[in-house]
Amino acid sequence: MSDNDDIPFNRDFALKPGVVDEVRPGIRRVLCDNPSPFTFTGTVSYIVGRGNVAIIDPGPDSEAHASALLDAVRGETVTHIFVTHTHRDHSPNTARIKAATGATVYAEGPHRASRPYYGSEKISAESGADRDFHPDLQVRDGETIAGDGWALQAVATPGHTANHMAFAWAERKLMFIGDHVMGWSTSIVAPPDGSMIDYMASLHKLTQRGEDLYFSGHGPEIADAPRYVRFLIRHREAREASILHRLAKGEADIPTMVRAIYIGIDPRLMGAAGYSVLAHLEDLVGRGMVATDGDPVIGGSYRLA
């Protein structure tokens, strides 16, 4: 979402809303018609298996998208619903799909913040959190859920949200990665909903795994995935270095840092960029490299420690 020339982004994604695309044997995807600067062309839901199937990320509160998913599995039985995280572009449609199919809903858990809110912070309705979502079964990191001809291992990947969970089809060396890794853009990490400390740890965790193909919540699939994750790690490290470089010139607030670091950014993403900088600053304050008066919050002023 800015000076991301160091990351080999792929914004070539021709899938049209409502069209069923069998992207690999046993893996179908359906795009929801909810494009935005944050969702790219829209949320991608996945159907795993044939006959008895799982749906991953039913998407936003959209009757049209629910109908498209149910049409795609007409004559089949939906046995499982997996939800990678509780943002409103991923989980609200779960209720519709469950009501229509009776499938069991699996996820890490209900929405929660990555850390407690500071006294000066308000719980924002704009954070995009789906606070109404509750899975039937809470899944632990490393747990495997098997269906008819498939088995998905839960991979806890907190950072974008505290409850973000990817699902790996280890036998086929692929992973449904949610919004933790996207091929078209970097992921937004906005405290207290998200945590840069957790996000970086999850990226490093992925580099140690064997899956080399990711299916993301937005945009095209990601080939050579561990290499791409290393690009993301280097990008975040460069962003951190840019923040420290700016603070070396003197104390600054977050809007000042955003203007210095995100050259030519889409104005609609300025707020998100500010929260991304805050996520880095939280990490830097925690490591004793940056100082601020009081808690590290969006309206604070920051200096080198």
N, C-alpha and C positions, 0 to 999 in steps of 0.2 A: 504494500500500500504506500510505497514511496520510492526511495532510491534503492530499489531491489535488483540492480543490474547484476549483482553477484549470484543470484538464484536463477536457475534455468526454468523459469515459469512456463507453463503451457496453458494458454487461454483458448485453445482450439477445442471447442466442445459444441458440437452441432446438434446434440440431442434436443428434441422438441418436447414441450410439456405433454404429459399423458401418453406418450409413445412408449411401448414396451421394447426394450433393447436387450437382447441376450448378449452381454458383453463377453462372457466366457460360458462354456458348458455348465449348466446348473446355476448360473448367476444372471439374473435379470435386473435391470434398473429402470426406474420411472422418475422423470423430472417433474417437480411441482412448479406451477407457474407463479413463483414468488421472487422474481428478480429484484436485486437491490445492490447498492455499493458494498453491502456486507455479505450477501448471499450469492453474488455473481449471477448466473442465469437462473438460480433457484436451488432448492433442496433436492438432493437425490436420495430416493428410497430404493432399497435393494430387496430382491426376492431370492432366497437361497433354497436350492433343491428343486425337485419335481414331485408332484403328487401330494406328499405331505411336506409343507414348506414353512420357512421362516421369513418374516418381514423385518428388515432392519430400518429403523428411523422412519416411522409413518409420516413424519413431516408436520407442518403447521396446521392450525385449525382451518381445514379446507375440505369442504364436502366434495368438491370436484376432484381433488387429489385422492381422497379416500375411495371415490367411485372408480377412478382409474386403476388404483391398486387392486380393488376387489374384482374389477373386470379382468385384470391381468391373470388372476388366479382362479377364474371361473372354472368349476369342475375339479378343483384341487381343494385340499384341506390345509388351512393355516393353523399350524400347531404351536408356533412360537412367535413372539414379537420381542425384538431386541431394541433397546434404546441406548444410544451412545452417551447422551447427555441431555440435560433439561433446559435447553434454550427453546424459545417459542417457535423457532423454525424447524424443530426436530421432533418434539415429543407430544404436542397437544392432540394430534390426530390419532394417537394411540387409543384413546377412548372409543372413537368411531370404529376402528378396525377390530378392537376387542369385542365391542357390542355385536358386530356383524359375524364374528368368527368363533368367539369363545376361547381364543388362543391365550396361552399364559404369557404374561409380560415379564421380561427379564431386564434388569438394569442394576447399576451399582447402588442406587438408592435415590431418595427424593433430593430436590435441589437444596444446596447449602452453600454458604460462602466459604472461600478458602481460608479466611481468618475472621475473627470477630470484627464487627463494625466498631470504628473509633467513635468517641462521643460526638465529634463534629460532623460525622457522616450520616447521611440519611439513606434508608433502604429505598433505592430508586426503582420505580416501576419501569423505567426505561432500560434497565439492564437486560431485558429480554428473557428473564427467568420464568419458567413454567413452574409455579409453586403449587399447582394442583396435581402434579404427576406423582403417583406412587406405584412402584412395580408390585407385581404379585410375588415375585421372588427376587431378593437382593443377591447379587452375584459377587463373589470374592475374586480377587486377583489370582489368576492361575487355574481357576475352576473351569472345567470343560462341560459344555452342554451339548448333548448329541441329539440329532434328529434322524430322519429317514435319508441315509446316504451322505450325511454331513456331520461334522463335529466342530464346534467353535469354542476356542479357549478365550476366556476373559483376560484382557490385558489392561490393568489399571494405568491410565495415562492422565493423571490430574494436571491442571495448568490452565487450560482454556476455561474449564470449570473444575470445581473440586471433585465432582462425581463423574468426570469424563472416563469412559471405558471403551477401548477398542476390542474387536472380536477377531481373533486369528483363526483361519482355517489352515492349521499348521501343515497338514498332510499335503496341501496344495500350495504351500509357501505364499499365501496371500493373507491380507488383513483388511477388515473393514475399519477404517481409521477415524471415522467421524470427522470432527473439525480440528483434531490435533495437528494433522498435517494435510495441507491442501496444495494442489498443483498449480492453482491459478494465482495464489496470493499467500502472504504470511497469515497466520491466525492471530486474532485479537486476543490479548491477555489483559483484562481490565479488572484491577483490584476493586473491592475485596472478593468479587465473584471469581476472578482468576488469580493465579499466582505465578510470577516469572520463575521463582525458585523451583516450584513444582514442575513448571512447564519445561525448564531446561533439564531437570532430572529425568523427566519422561522421554525427552528426545534422546538423551544418552542411553536410556534403557532400551529404546528401539534399535539403536545401532548394534546392540548385543544379540539381537534376535535374527532368525533365519528367513523371515518373510521378505520377498523382494518385489512384491506387487501390492500396492495399496489402493483400495477403493474409498474415496473421500466423500464427505457429506455435501460437497459442492465441487463442480467441475470434473475434469477428466481423471481417469485412473493414473497412478504414478508408478512408472517402471523404475527399476534399479533403485528401489526405495531407500536402502541404507545410505547410498551415496547422496541422495537428495536430502535426507535428514542431516547429513554432515554439512551440507550447504546451509541449511537452516540454522544449525548451531553456530557456524562461522558468522552468519549474518547477525544473529543476536549478540554475539561477542563484539562485532563491529559496532552495533548500535550502542552497546555499553561504552565502548571506547569513545564514541562520538559525544556521549553525555559527559564523560569525564573530561574530554578535550574542551567542551564548552564551559564547564565549571572551573577549569584551570584559568579561564579568563575573568572569573569573578562569580559571585553569587547570582543565581537566576531562579525565576519561577518557571513553571512547566510550559506556559504558552511561549515564553522566550526560547526555551530549549526546542520546542516543536518547530518554531520558525527557522531555527538554525540548522536543524537536523533533517527535517522532512521538506526538502526543496520541491516545489511544484506539486504538492499533494492536492488531491481532490478536496475542495473546501468541506464537502459533506463528511469527510473522514477526519477532520481536525480534532473533534472530540475524542474519537477512538485513539488517535495518535497520542493525545495527551495522556490517556489512561495507560497506553503501552509504555510511555516514558515513565509514568508513575510506577508501573510494575517493575521496571529496571531499577528505579530509585529505591523502592522498598528493599530490593535485593542488595543494592549497594550500601544502603543504611545498615541493613542487618549484618553486612560483612565489615562494617566499620570504615568504609572508604568514602562515604558521603555523610554529611551532617545536616540536620534540619532542626528547627525549634518545635518541640512537641512531636506528635505522631507524623509519619510520612503520609500526607494527604494531598489531594489534587490541587488544593489552593495554597500549598506550602511554598516556602522559598528554600533553596538548597545550595550547599557549598561543599567544597572538598573538606574532608575531615582532617 
